Structures are given as structure tokens and as C-alpha cells.
């Protein structure tokens, strides 16, 4: 069994990867906003968001995590919309 300290080091390593992926995702979100703005499209595409939730939740190998993951992805999409709205105002 790993020690608490070893497990915390592992979580820190994962968190570092998540920070990098979050920044990468938000950079792409900014590009999406530029395309939407140029095309006159709205920020929210509810059917697309539902498809993203379903597709990514289905990728989980542990179905017991589905509800937690769904909350995470929905929160990320809400943050993405918030960031897009900020960019739209600029």
C-alpha cells in the first residue's frame, strides 16, 4: 500500500497535467469564440453540449464515476461559455 505522501505526490502530478490541459482547452475555446463571432453564432449550442456530455461520459471505464464526471464536464463547459462571453465583449 502506498503512503499518504506518495498518493499526494501522485495527485499533484495529475493536477499539474490538468492545469496544462485546462489552459490548452481554453485556448481552443478562444478560437471557437472567434469563429462563432465571425459567423454570428450564439455562444450556447445546447444540443452540442449534451452530445459532448454523453460522448465523454461514455468513455469512462468506471461507470460509478459517470455522475461525477458529468458534473465536471458541465462545469467546464459553463466556464468555457463564461470565457467566450468575456471575449465576445472585447
VENFENUR-V153761 format. One record per residue. N is the residue number from 0. RES is the residue in one small letter. SS is DSSP state (A for helix, B for strand, O for the rest). PSI is psi as a letter, one per 20 degrees, with the letter a starting at -180 (NA if undefined). Layout:
n->{N;N}
res->{RES;RES}
ss->{SS;SS}
psi->{PSI;PSI}
This chain:
n->{0;1;2;3;4;5;6;7;8;9;10;11;12;13;14;15;16;17;18;19;20;21;22;23;24;25;26;27;28;29;30;31;32;33;34;35;36;37;38;39;40;41;42;43;44;45;46;47;48;49;50;51;52;53;54;55;56;57;58;59;60;61;62;63;64;65;66;67;68;69;70;71;72;73;74;75;76;77;78;79;80;81;82;83;84;85;86;87;88;89}
res->{x;x;x;x;x;x;x;x;x;x;x;x;x;x;x;x;x;x;x;x;x;x;x;x;x;x;x;x;x;x;x;x;x;x;x;x;x;x;x;x;x;x;x;x;x;x;x;x;x;x;x;x;x;x;x;x;x;x;x;x;x;x;x;x;x;x;x;x;x;x;x;x;x;x;x;x;x;x;x;x;x;x;x;x;x;x;x;x;x;x}
ss->{O;O;O;A;A;A;A;A;A;A;A;A;A;A;A;A;A;A;A;A;A;A;A;A;A;A;A;A;A;A;A;A;A;A;A;A;A;A;A;O;O;O;O;O;O;A;A;A;A;A;A;A;A;A;A;A;A;A;O;O;O;O;A;A;A;A;A;A;A;A;A;A;A;A;A;A;A;A;A;A;A;A;A;A;A;A;A;A;A;O}
psi->{p;q;r;g;g;g;h;h;g;g;g;h;g;g;h;g;h;h;g;g;h;g;g;g;g;h;g;h;g;h;g;g;g;g;g;g;g;h;i;k;q;r;g;p;n;g;h;g;g;h;h;g;g;g;g;h;h;h;i;p;i;o;h;i;i;g;h;g;g;g;g;g;h;h;h;g;h;g;h;g;g;g;g;g;g;g;h;h;h;NA}
